[in-house]
Amino acid sequence: MKRKTAIILRYVILVLGAIIMLMPFLWMLSTSLKTQPETVKIPPIWIPKHLMFSNYVNALKEAPFLRYFINSVFVTTVTTAGQLLTSILAAFAFSRLNFYGKNILFVIFLGTMMVPGEMLIIPNFVTLSQLHLVNTYGALIIPWLASFFTVFTLRQTFQSVPDQIYYAAKIDGASDWHYLWHVLVPISKSTITAVTVLQVIGSWNAFMWPLIVTNTENLRTLPVGLQAFTSDAGTNYALLMAASTFVIIPMVILYVFLQKYIIAGISKTGLKG
Amino acid sequence: MLNEKPTLKSTGKALLYLLPMLIITITFNIYPILKSFIMSFYTKYDFFRDIVSQYGFDNFKFLFSDPDFHIAVKNTLIFVIGVVPLTVIISLAIALLLNRITWLSGLFRTVYFLPFVTSTVAIAQVWHWIYNGDYGLLNYFLSFFGVNAISWLESPHYAMLALIIMSVWKNLGFNIVLFLVGLNNINERYYQAAKIDGANTWHQFTNVTVPLLSPITFLVSVNGVIGSFKVFDEIFALFNGTPGPSKSALTIVYYLYQKFYTEWKYGIAAASGVVLFFMILLVTVFQLWYSKRHVHY
């Protein structure tokens, strides 16, 4: 009997917690489908009388959210693909090749990982303006084409692949290049998927950097565009919530399908500190 | 191959593999670290033509006498003290509960983790609405307990609390996942041994779980402190591009942003970045020192 009470108590607490966690999302969705008078009703209405899908259409009309969406997709795709490519190549060098200065270079990079990125914004902005790249896609993409964090994670995975596989490939006449792309990368598929998904989420949600390096509407990504929209929307919360839902939906879908990899990625990389 | 000595040939080959990563990281990670330190000593600077006519300690002197910077440091510390212990305690409690159920545990984990994958800016909009003084959901719930309407985002007394609540909510899932990994790594035999010795659930928790989980708890806390030092997006989005009412949510990174982006005082902004760097360095050094001595592995 006591055991049963304990189990029930656990579920009660977890369900209450889950309700608190989900409430903002449900409130966002619910408000996004209301008429404006319904949004300010007290007591609050959870299920609107008529589902106002037109709020979504109107929000997309009031600000160029489709343009922001395309920008976000483009920047996220190029950044993630580029970062993956540079990181796979570098991780291979760190895990398989011997070269002068390997350890020093590795220690320097580990050291740079603890430097707050916010500190680098000012000199990077100056560099980009000297290259005439401020307010271009280049500014949104180029600084993020390499990440030592990704290199570090991939190196750990590459190193865990047994040496014998490498020598077997060599005996079969495979070059290092061939071994990397046809053996090592396929073996490390799950880690690569994990870092890819985490990078996609990071790029999609990035705010401070795109806010600083873009100043025209055409170049805004979704988070920056949404922030700008808050002043246009004013107190029209139905519209604002529709726009916010539009921004988070792609990542929620990605999360639902690739949850396994995201959690595995966090478990693996989060613990290295 | 692996144990061979490096040669010029192998170094050249490795360099080709490293080159794309090196070009980017040297330009946008290594060089700007050095440049930040140098810029913090620029006192007369023409950024358009990149001409520095005077160096000195004036930027740091300015920071130490600027009341706004004092507010920023104080608020950052309040934010850290508000967010980190709450997040650690709540996420540990939820991880412990999740670890002891089987039915629906995956679903719960999915729900708790959801805020982590969603845009801070988008999520802050709904919190902005929840915190609304007149029509907000939070005041509505509080009215059941006889609490009078609070203007969460307009009152300097409540703005920081509002920011902390939202941040704890957003960070929980990430820490729950780390705690779950830690709990899974504890060998079941320790619990069996404790049971044989007659330990009840509470004693198992204090004598097995807590010490064996201490590396994770420590790591989660340190990561939380470092992450909280850098808070910016949450503030910008929650307070619509202001540092809160009467600067009540002005933090170090927000201060840096203001000096750099709105006031174009690059030297002072760089100097505040250097201060942030040393605060994080201090935490990191403490982490290394402490985990060598006190954390049970």
Boltz contact constraints between the chains, C-beta under 6 A:
constraints:
  - contact:
      token1: [A, 10]
      token2: [B, 97]
      max_distance: 6.0
  - contact:
      token1: [A, 10]
      token2: [B, 101]
      max_distance: 6.0
  - contact:
      token1: [A, 14]
      token2: [B, 97]
      max_distance: 6.0
  - contact:
      token1: [A, 14]
      token2: [B, 108]
      max_distance: 6.0
  - contact:
      token1: [A, 18]
      token2: [B, 108]
      max_distance: 6.0
  - contact:
      token1: [A, 18]
      token2: [B, 111]
      max_distance: 6.0
  - contact:
      token1: [A, 21]
      token2: [B, 111]
      max_distance: 6.0
  - contact:
      token1: [A, 21]
      token2: [B, 112]
      max_distance: 6.0
  - contact:
      token1: [A, 22]
      token2: [B, 111]
      max_distance: 6.0
  - contact:
      token1: [A, 24]
      token2: [B, 126]
      max_distance: 6.0
  - contact:
      token1: [A, 27]
      token2: [B, 126]
      max_distance: 6.0
  - contact:
      token1: [A, 28]
      token2: [B, 126]
      max_distance: 6.0
  - contact:
      token1: [A, 40]
      token2: [B, 135]
      max_distance: 6.0
  - contact:
      token1: [A, 44]
      token2: [B, 140]
      max_distance: 6.0
  - contact:
      token1: [A, 86]
      token2: [B, 20]
      max_distance: 6.0
  - contact:
      token1: [A, 86]
      token2: [B, 21]
      max_distance: 6.0
  - contact:
      token1: [A, 89]
      token2: [B, 17]
      max_distance: 6.0
  - contact:
      token1: [A, 90]
      token2: [B, 18]
      max_distance: 6.0
  - contact:
      token1: [A, 90]
      token2: [B, 21]
      max_distance: 6.0
  - contact:
      token1: [A, 92]
      token2: [B, 17]
      max_distance: 6.0
  - contact:
      token1: [A, 93]
      token2: [B, 14]
      max_distance: 6.0
  - contact:
      token1: [A, 93]
      token2: [B, 17]
      max_distance: 6.0
  - contact:
      token1: [A, 93]
      token2: [B, 18]
      max_distance: 6.0
  - contact:
      token1: [A, 97]
      token2: [B, 14]
      max_distance: 6.0
  - contact:
      token1: [A, 98]
      token2: [B, 4]
      max_distance: 6.0
  - contact:
      token1: [A, 98]
      token2: [B, 6]
      max_distance: 6.0
  - contact:
      token1: [A, 98]
      token2: [B, 10]
      max_distance: 6.0
  - contact:
      token1: [A, 99]
      token2: [B, 6]
      max_distance: 6.0
  - contact:
      token1: [A, 99]
      token2: [B, 10]
      max_distance: 6.0
  - contact:
      token1: [A, 99]
      token2: [B, 11]
      max_distance: 6.0
  - contact:
      token1: [A, 99]
      token2: [B, 14]
      max_distance: 6.0
  - contact:
      token1: [A, 100]
      token2: [B, 6]
      max_distance: 6.0
  - contact:
      token1: [A, 100]
      token2: [B, 11]
      max_distance: 6.0
  - contact:
      token1: [A, 112]
      token2: [B, 29]
      max_distance: 6.0
  - contact:
      token1: [A, 114]
      token2: [B, 284]
      max_distance: 6.0
  - contact:
      token1: [A, 115]
      token2: [B, 33]
      max_distance: 6.0
  - contact:
      token1: [A, 116]
      token2: [B, 230]
      max_distance: 6.0
  - contact:
      token1: [A, 116]
      token2: [B, 276]
      max_distance: 6.0
  - contact:
      token1: [A, 116]
      token2: [B, 280]
      max_distance: 6.0
  - contact:
      token1: [A, 118]
      token2: [B, 230]
      max_distance: 6.0
  - contact:
      token1: [A, 118]
      token2: [B, 253]
      max_distance: 6.0
  - contact:
      token1: [A, 119]
      token2: [B, 36]
      max_distance: 6.0
  - contact:
      token1: [A, 119]
      token2: [B, 273]
      max_distance: 6.0
  - contact:
      token1: [A, 119]
      token2: [B, 277]
      max_distance: 6.0
  - contact:
      token1: [A, 120]
      token2: [B, 32]
      max_distance: 6.0
  - contact:
      token1: [A, 122]
      token2: [B, 260]
      max_distance: 6.0
  - contact:
      token1: [A, 122]
      token2: [B, 266]
      max_distance: 6.0
  - contact:
      token1: [A, 122]
      token2: [B, 269]
      max_distance: 6.0
  - contact:
      token1: [A, 122]
      token2: [B, 270]
      max_distance: 6.0
  - contact:
      token1: [A, 123]
      token2: [B, 32]
      max_distance: 6.0
  - contact:
      token1: [A, 123]
      token2: [B, 35]
      max_distance: 6.0
  - contact:
      token1: [A, 123]
      token2: [B, 36]
      max_distance: 6.0
  - contact:
      token1: [A, 124]
      token2: [B, 28]
      max_distance: 6.0
  - contact:
      token1: [A, 124]
      token2: [B, 32]
      max_distance: 6.0
  - contact:
      token1: [A, 143]
      token2: [B, 28]
      max_distance: 6.0
  - contact:
      token1: [A, 145]
      token2: [B, 24]
      max_distance: 6.0
  - contact:
      token1: [A, 146]
      token2: [B, 21]
      max_distance: 6.0
  - contact:
      token1: [A, 146]
      token2: [B, 24]
      max_distance: 6.0
  - contact:
      token1: [A, 146]
      token2: [B, 25]
      max_distance: 6.0
  - contact:
      token1: [A, 201]
      token2: [B, 117]
      max_distance: 6.0
  - contact:
      token1: [A, 205]
      token2: [B, 119]
      max_distance: 6.0
  - contact:
      token1: [A, 207]
      token2: [B, 121]
      max_distance: 6.0
  - contact:
      token1: [A, 207]
      token2: [B, 233]
      max_distance: 6.0
  - contact:
      token1: [A, 208]
      token2: [B, 232]
      max_distance: 6.0
  - contact:
      token1: [A, 212]
      token2: [B, 261]
      max_distance: 6.0
  - contact:
      token1: [A, 223]
      token2: [B, 119]
      max_distance: 6.0
  - contact:
      token1: [A, 223]
      token2: [B, 121]
      max_distance: 6.0
  - contact:
      token1: [A, 226]
      token2: [B, 121]
      max_distance: 6.0
  - contact:
      token1: [A, 226]
      token2: [B, 122]
      max_distance: 6.0
  - contact:
      token1: [A, 227]
      token2: [B, 121]
      max_distance: 6.0
  - contact:
      token1: [A, 230]
      token2: [B, 240]
      max_distance: 6.0
  - contact:
      token1: [A, 237]
      token2: [B, 129]
      max_distance: 6.0
  - contact:
      token1: [A, 240]
      token2: [B, 125]
      max_distance: 6.0
  - contact:
      token1: [A, 244]
      token2: [B, 122]
      max_distance: 6.0
  - contact:
      token1: [A, 244]
      token2: [B, 125]
      max_distance: 6.0
  - contact:
      token1: [A, 247]
      token2: [B, 119]
      max_distance: 6.0
  - contact:
      token1: [A, 247]
      token2: [B, 122]
      max_distance: 6.0
  - contact:
      token1: [A, 248]
      token2: [B, 118]
      max_distance: 6.0
  - contact:
      token1: [A, 248]
      token2: [B, 119]
      max_distance: 6.0
  - contact:
      token1: [A, 248]
      token2: [B, 122]
      max_distance: 6.0
  - contact:
      token1: [A, 251]
      token2: [B, 117]
      max_distance: 6.0
  - contact:
      token1: [A, 251]
      token2: [B, 118]
      max_distance: 6.0
  - contact:
      token1: [A, 255]
      token2: [B, 117]
      max_distance: 6.0
  - contact:
      token1: [A, 263]
      token2: [B, 177]
      max_distance: 6.0
  - contact:
      token1: [A, 266]
      token2: [B, 177]
      max_distance: 6.0
  - contact:
      token1: [A, 267]
      token2: [B, 181]
      max_distance: 6.0
  - contact:
      token1: [A, 270]
      token2: [B, 178]
      max_distance: 6.0
  - contact:
      token1: [A, 273]
      token2: [B, 219]
      max_distance: 6.0
